[in-house]
């Protein structure tokens, strides 16, 4: 293994770098904030790894790409956008107290970025390593997906530095996920004088919600969950339009196709009502087979590590769906993603940086990881 053991990860330096990233707020879709954030991520990479980190422009904001040169072998994948609006930092500033780091984005996923960079800094040889940090993961990765897939295919292995599952458990599988927007169009009328002249979009939407919920198949991991509804404007008017947003999670490509077909086939219950459906399962499922080889490497480095499949999606869904070996959840150990109680555990920072270094070194030293349409090989690094 090529890990440089004369140096160890410095937790104080990692905390300083994390503070820098957190204090440059980076909400998705805020192009100015995301540019500032991308420049800070690029500066962090260049400071610790040398070379030049390139800003890749997109309609969603700049992505950051860095290469250690040589033939690509492993892609370190993350994102620098967060879900928190500007001003969150004033209410919830960066802090380190009682062994926890708090502040917007520390767990999802700025802490993981810092761990990855400091881990790679332990390596004497960084050839074959690429880093891609995108600007739009939290809003669906529409502006980064093609680039993610291109670099994943070029590298042949992907390490995703999203936050871990509870207790530091790695993420070996993810459900496919997406959002559907169902719009119901009816006809307005006076609710008191002639309700029968209208077509009640709220009543039609209620029927549609029940139809959609019936598509769930929890036994095979499929959940269909209406989450947001908007309808009506006046209490004495039969509503003419309603909109329902629906969260969908699936574990297989077959269920993705079934649910998408069912949404496309939704039909009105009320005469004259119209149904329009947009959206879909934008992130394909990440099968656990995609992580087999890389999880085996991780357990050789740290035998206590465990893995689990989770319901949330990440950019690892895209790379795994291409057949590229992918291991997720390598980032911060903590919890509270997207919530005010988000936190990172300080005493895990150094070990996770060492895990990043060890995995990359093992991939560099080992044979190519392949799927060949079946279970991944687990010979690399032996």
ABEGO torsion letter per residue (X at the ends): XABBAABBBBAAAAAAAAAAAAABBBBBGBAAAAAAAAAAAAAAAAAAAEEBBBBBBBAAEBBBBBBAEEBBABBBBBBABBABBBGAAAABBBBBBGGBBBEBGAAOAAAAAAAAAAAAAABABABGBBBBBBAAAAAGGAAAAAAAAAAAAAAGBBBBABBBBBGGBBBABBBBBBBBBBBBBBBBBBAAABAAABBBAAAAAAAAAAAAAAABBAAAGBBBBBABBBBEABAABBBABBBBBBBBBBABAAAAAAAAAAAAABBBABBGBBBBBBEEBABBBBBAAAAAAAAAAAAAABAABBBBBBABBBAAAAAAAAGBBBBBGABBBEEGBGBAABBBBAAAAAAAAAAAAAAAAAAAABBBBBAGGBBBBAABGX
